[in-house]
Amino acid sequence: MLELLHVTKSFNLTGAAEDERIALDNVSLQIHPGEFVTIIGGNGSGKSTTLNIVSGSLIPDKGKVLLNGFDVSKIPEYKRAAYFGRVFQDPMKGTAAEMSVLENLEIAYVRGRTHSPIKWGFSSSHKKYFSEELKRFGLGLEDRLNQKVGVMSGGQRQALTLLMATMRQRPSEKVIKRDYVRFCEGNKEKAKVEVETAFELAKENRKNALLRVKKLPKEQRKARVEEIKAAYESEISKFDLTKQILLLDEHTAALDPKTARKVLELTNKAVRDNHITTLMVTHNMKDALTYGDRLIMFHLGHIILDVSGEEKDKLSVEDLLKMFEEADKKAEQ
């Protein structure tokens, strides 16, 4: 779960009250695992500031950001890279133009997996995986793995950035243990013992189960081995804090309508297929209503609407426009 607790963020703190702009004013918000949340609001309402606070590119003046119950408020952005994928409005962001498609994907794939960021290299199995994933996009990118990203169109770059932001593999055991202890708010020694014990127990259970499999008929072994592996992964996942959260900051705004529609469809499929917790900022109210399970509206640093399910489904663009107008009138009074 992702939580913002009483978060406040101001800009232009020069000492003169008239210069200060409060981007977020005591905002609290809970995002549940697997939720696809769309966020709308006028310019300066707090939408992008919220994403920046969550990703770590901004530190809140007050309040906390919790990830799975752990306070990450002061963890720098580069250390949060394993937990958040992000696609920006500008197609030029999010990829390295002078590197190939394959090189960009490889770097994204190992993000947060190893203890040392320099321990990575190219793999033929990764190349096959990347090709299969790109093929789903229907843009022919699977045949351009060795092409430099800088010569691609905006839509192709956004599709690539989307894939880079959503794919992940299990981090190393060392990284999982390190981060579990790092983000523990209580006794870190106790947390270290807890995670070490859990890993050892999971490994012992896996070892004993695999030994018993040898006694089974050959035709039953493969299925049982897969079950044992899944059980082990399930136990380990309880301590893995790198479960993906996707941040989309008006990621189709710079694209032509046809390409924007394609990228949105790809986004929706990636989110649904992988059950990714997602925050999507958009100025397009129709898209905000069409996509996602939940809709949040910001106004002057406050959340003034938070709806989901049938309540969201009943809303129209006209309803949202009326809410904007009413909020503006109240602010002027």
C-alpha positions as CSV (number, residue, x, y, z in Angstrom):
1,M,0.0,0.0,0.0
2,L,1.1,3.6,-0.8
3,E,0.1,6.2,1.7
4,L,0.5,10.0,2.0
5,L,0.0,11.2,5.6
6,H,-0.7,14.9,6.2
7,V,1.7,15.9,3.4
8,T,2.3,19.6,2.9
9,K,4.6,21.1,0.2
10,S,5.2,24.8,-0.5
11,F,7.3,26.7,-3.0
12,N,8.8,30.2,-3.2
13,L,9.5,30.3,0.6
14,T,11.3,33.7,0.4
15,G,9.8,35.1,3.6
16,A,7.2,37.1,1.8
17,A,3.7,35.6,2.3
18,E,2.6,36.8,-1.2
19,D,5.3,34.8,-2.9
20,E,4.5,31.5,-1.2
21,R,2.6,28.9,-3.1
22,I,1.1,25.9,-1.3
23,A,1.1,23.0,-3.7
24,L,-0.1,20.4,-1.3
25,D,-1.9,21.4,1.9
26,N,-2.1,18.6,4.6
27,V,-3.0,15.9,2.0
28,S,-3.7,12.4,3.2
29,L,-4.3,9.6,0.7
30,Q,-4.2,5.8,0.6
31,I,-3.6,3.9,-2.6
32,H,-4.3,0.1,-2.4
33,P,-2.3,-2.6,-4.1
34,G,-3.4,-3.0,-7.8
35,E,-5.5,0.2,-7.9
36,F,-5.5,2.2,-11.1
37,V,-6.1,5.8,-10.0
38,T,-6.6,8.7,-12.4
39,I,-5.8,12.2,-11.1
40,I,-7.2,15.5,-12.6
41,G,-7.1,19.1,-11.6
42,G,-6.2,22.6,-12.9
43,N,-2.7,23.9,-13.3
44,G,-1.0,24.3,-9.9
45,S,-3.6,22.1,-8.2
46,G,-1.1,19.7,-6.8
47,K,-1.2,16.8,-9.3
48,S,2.4,16.6,-10.5
49,T,3.6,17.7,-7.0
50,T,2.0,14.6,-5.6
51,L,3.8,12.3,-8.1
52,N,7.1,14.1,-7.3
53,I,6.6,13.6,-3.6
54,V,5.8,9.9,-4.1
55,S,8.8,9.3,-6.4
56,G,11.2,11.2,-4.2
57,S,12.1,14.0,-6.6
58,L,10.5,16.3,-4.0
59,I,10.7,16.0,-0.2
60,P,7.6,17.0,1.8
61,D,7.8,20.0,4.1
62,K,5.6,18.1,6.5
63,G,4.0,14.7,6.6
64,K,5.1,11.2,5.5
65,V,5.1,8.9,2.5
66,L,4.7,5.3,3.4
67,L,5.3,2.3,1.2
68,N,4.0,-1.0,2.5
69,G,4.1,0.6,6.0
70,F,7.7,1.9,5.7
71,D,8.5,5.6,5.8
72,V,10.3,6.5,2.5
73,S,9.8,10.3,2.9
74,K,13.5,11.0,3.0
75,I,14.8,8.3,0.8
76,P,16.4,9.9,-2.3
77,E,14.8,9.4,-5.7
78,Y,17.6,7.2,-7.1
79,K,17.1,4.8,-4.2
80,R,13.4,4.6,-4.8
81,A,13.9,3.6,-8.4
82,A,13.3,-0.1,-7.6
83,Y,9.8,0.8,-6.2
84,F,8.5,3.2,-8.8
85,G,8.3,3.3,-12.5
86,R,7.6,6.6,-14.2
87,V,6.6,7.9,-17.6
88,F,6.8,11.7,-18.2
89,Q,4.9,14.0,-20.5
90,D,8.0,14.6,-22.6
91,P,8.9,11.5,-24.7
92,M,12.5,12.5,-24.5
93,K,12.6,11.8,-20.8
94,G,12.8,8.3,-19.4
95,T,15.2,6.9,-22.1
96,A,18.8,7.4,-23.1
97,A,18.8,8.7,-26.6
98,E,22.3,7.7,-27.5
99,M,21.8,4.1,-26.3
100,S,20.0,1.3,-28.2
101,V,16.6,0.0,-27.4
102,L,18.2,-3.2,-26.1
103,E,20.6,-1.2,-23.8
104,N,17.8,0.9,-22.4
105,L,15.7,-2.2,-21.7
106,E,18.6,-4.0,-20.0
107,I,19.3,-1.1,-17.6
108,A,15.6,-0.9,-16.7
109,Y,15.3,-4.6,-16.2
110,V,18.1,-4.8,-13.6
111,R,16.9,-1.7,-11.8
112,G,17.0,-2.4,-8.1
113,R,17.7,-6.1,-8.6
114,T,21.4,-6.2,-7.6
115,H,23.2,-4.7,-4.7
116,S,25.6,-3.0,-7.0
117,P,24.3,-1.0,-10.0
118,I,27.3,-1.9,-12.1
119,K,26.7,-5.6,-12.0
120,W,24.7,-6.0,-15.2
121,G,25.2,-7.2,-18.7
122,F,23.4,-8.4,-21.8
123,S,21.8,-11.8,-21.9
124,S,20.4,-13.7,-24.8
125,S,17.4,-14.8,-22.7
126,H,16.7,-11.2,-21.8
127,K,16.8,-10.3,-25.5
128,K,14.2,-12.9,-26.3
129,Y,12.0,-11.6,-23.5
130,F,12.4,-8.0,-24.6
131,S,11.4,-9.0,-28.2
132,E,8.3,-10.8,-27.0
133,E,7.2,-7.9,-24.8
134,L,7.8,-5.3,-27.5
135,K,5.9,-7.4,-30.1
136,R,2.7,-7.0,-28.0
137,F,2.9,-3.3,-28.6
138,G,2.4,-3.8,-32.4
139,L,4.8,-1.0,-33.3
140,G,7.5,-3.1,-34.8
141,L,10.0,-2.3,-32.0
142,E,10.9,-5.9,-31.6
143,D,12.9,-5.6,-34.9
144,R,14.7,-2.5,-33.8
145,L,16.5,-3.7,-30.7
146,N,19.9,-2.4,-31.9
147,Q,18.6,1.0,-33.1
148,K,19.4,4.1,-31.1
149,V,16.4,5.4,-29.2
150,G,17.1,9.0,-30.3
151,V,15.9,8.3,-33.9
152,M,12.5,6.9,-32.8
153,S,9.2,8.8,-32.9
154,G,7.6,10.2,-29.8
155,G,5.0,7.5,-29.6
156,Q,7.6,4.7,-30.0
157,R,9.7,6.3,-27.2
158,Q,6.7,6.5,-24.9
159,A,5.8,2.9,-25.6
160,L,9.4,1.9,-24.8
161,T,9.4,4.0,-21.7
162,L,6.2,2.4,-20.6
163,L,7.7,-1.0,-21.0
164,M,10.8,0.1,-19.1
165,A,8.7,1.5,-16.3
166,T,6.5,-1.6,-15.9
167,M,8.8,-4.6,-16.2
168,R,10.8,-5.9,-13.2
169,Q,12.3,-9.0,-11.9
170,R,12.8,-10.2,-8.4
171,P,15.6,-8.3,-6.7
172,S,18.5,-10.2,-5.3
173,E,18.1,-11.8,-1.8
174,K,20.7,-9.3,-0.5
175,V,18.7,-6.3,-1.8
176,I,15.4,-7.6,-0.3
177,K,17.0,-8.1,3.1
178,R,18.8,-4.7,3.0
179,D,15.7,-2.8,2.1
180,Y,13.5,-4.6,4.6
181,V,15.9,-3.5,7.4
182,R,16.5,0.0,6.0
183,F,12.8,0.9,6.0
184,C,12.0,-0.6,9.3
185,E,10.7,2.1,11.7
186,G,11.2,-0.1,14.8
187,N,14.2,-2.2,16.0
188,K,16.4,-2.8,13.0
189,E,18.3,-5.6,14.7
190,K,15.0,-7.4,15.3
191,A,14.0,-6.8,11.7
192,K,17.3,-8.2,10.5
193,V,16.8,-11.4,12.5
194,E,13.2,-11.6,11.3
195,V,14.0,-11.5,7.6
196,E,17.1,-13.7,7.9
197,T,15.0,-16.3,9.8
198,A,12.2,-16.1,7.3
199,F,14.6,-16.7,4.4
200,E,16.3,-19.7,6.1
201,L,12.9,-21.3,6.9
202,A,11.6,-20.8,3.4
203,K,14.8,-22.3,1.9
204,E,14.6,-25.3,4.3
205,N,11.0,-25.9,3.5
206,R,11.8,-25.7,-0.2
207,K,14.7,-28.1,0.2
208,N,12.7,-30.7,2.1
209,A,9.8,-30.5,-0.3
210,L,12.1,-31.0,-3.3
211,L,13.6,-34.1,-1.7
212,R,10.2,-35.6,-1.3
213,V,9.4,-34.9,-5.0
214,K,12.1,-37.4,-6.0
215,K,10.0,-40.2,-4.6
216,L,7.0,-39.2,-6.8
217,P,6.3,-40.8,-10.3
218,K,8.1,-38.9,-13.1
219,E,4.9,-37.6,-14.6
220,Q,4.0,-35.9,-11.3
221,R,7.4,-34.3,-10.5
222,K,7.3,-31.3,-12.9
223,A,3.9,-30.0,-11.6
224,R,4.9,-30.5,-8.0
225,V,8.3,-28.7,-8.5
226,E,6.4,-25.7,-9.9
227,E,4.1,-25.7,-6.9
228,I,7.1,-25.7,-4.5
229,K,8.8,-22.9,-6.4
230,A,5.6,-20.8,-6.2
231,A,5.2,-21.4,-2.5
232,Y,8.8,-20.2,-1.9
233,E,8.2,-17.1,-4.0
234,S,5.1,-16.4,-2.1
235,E,7.0,-16.5,1.2
236,I,9.8,-14.3,0.0
237,S,7.4,-11.8,-1.6
238,K,6.2,-10.8,1.9
239,F,9.5,-9.1,2.4
240,D,10.0,-7.7,-1.1
241,L,9.3,-4.0,-1.0
242,T,10.0,-3.5,-4.7
243,K,6.5,-4.3,-5.9
244,Q,5.9,-2.0,-8.8
245,I,4.0,1.3,-8.6
246,L,3.6,3.1,-11.9
247,L,3.5,6.9,-12.0
248,L,2.2,8.5,-15.3
249,D,2.6,12.2,-15.5
250,E,0.4,13.3,-18.5
251,H,2.3,10.7,-20.5
252,T,0.2,11.1,-23.7
253,A,-0.1,14.9,-23.7
254,A,2.7,15.5,-26.2
255,L,1.5,12.9,-28.7
256,D,-1.0,13.2,-31.6
257,P,-4.5,11.9,-30.8
258,K,-4.1,8.5,-32.7
259,T,-0.7,7.7,-31.0
260,A,-2.0,8.9,-27.6
261,R,-4.9,6.5,-27.9
262,K,-2.6,3.7,-28.8
263,V,-0.3,4.4,-25.8
264,L,-3.3,4.6,-23.5
265,E,-4.5,1.3,-24.6
266,L,-1.0,-0.2,-24.1
267,T,-0.9,1.4,-20.7
268,N,-4.3,0.0,-19.6
269,K,-3.3,-3.5,-20.8
270,A,0.1,-3.4,-19.0
271,V,-1.5,-2.2,-15.8
272,R,-4.3,-4.8,-15.9
273,D,-2.2,-7.8,-17.0
274,N,0.5,-7.1,-14.4
275,H,-1.8,-5.8,-11.6
276,I,0.3,-2.7,-11.2
277,T,-0.6,-0.1,-8.7
278,T,-0.9,3.1,-10.9
279,L,-1.3,6.8,-10.5
280,M,-2.1,8.6,-13.8
281,V,-2.2,12.4,-14.0
282,T,-4.1,13.7,-17.0
283,H,-5.8,16.9,-18.2
284,N,-8.2,14.8,-20.4
285,M,-11.3,14.3,-18.3
286,K,-12.7,11.8,-20.8
287,D,-9.6,9.6,-20.3
288,A,-9.8,10.1,-16.5
289,L,-13.4,8.6,-16.6
290,T,-12.6,5.9,-19.2
291,Y,-9.5,4.5,-17.5
292,G,-8.8,3.4,-13.9
293,D,-10.8,2.2,-11.0
294,R,-10.8,5.4,-9.0
295,L,-10.8,9.2,-9.8
296,I,-9.2,11.9,-7.7
297,M,-9.6,15.6,-8.3
298,F,-7.2,18.2,-6.9
299,H,-7.9,21.9,-6.4
300,L,-5.4,24.4,-4.8
301,G,-3.5,21.7,-3.0
302,H,-6.6,19.8,-1.7
303,I,-8.4,16.7,-2.7
304,I,-12.0,17.8,-3.5
305,L,-13.2,14.5,-5.1
306,D,-12.3,10.9,-4.6
307,V,-14.7,8.4,-6.2
308,S,-14.6,4.8,-7.4
309,G,-16.8,2.0,-8.7
310,E,-20.4,2.8,-9.6
311,E,-20.0,6.4,-8.3
312,K,-17.2,7.0,-10.8
313,D,-19.0,5.2,-13.6
314,K,-22.0,7.5,-13.3
315,L,-19.9,10.7,-13.7
316,S,-19.7,12.6,-17.0
317,V,-17.3,15.2,-18.4
318,E,-20.0,17.8,-17.8
319,D,-20.2,16.7,-14.1
320,L,-16.5,17.2,-13.7
321,L,-16.5,20.6,-15.4
322,K,-19.3,21.7,-13.1
323,M,-17.2,20.6,-10.1
324,F,-14.3,22.6,-11.3
325,E,-16.4,25.7,-11.7
326,E,-17.9,25.4,-8.3
327,A,-14.4,24.9,-6.7
328,D,-13.2,28.0,-8.5
329,K,-16.2,30.1,-7.2
330,K,-15.6,28.9,-3.6
331,A,-11.9,29.9,-3.9
332,E,-12.8,33.4,-5.1
333,Q,-15.2,34.0,-2.2
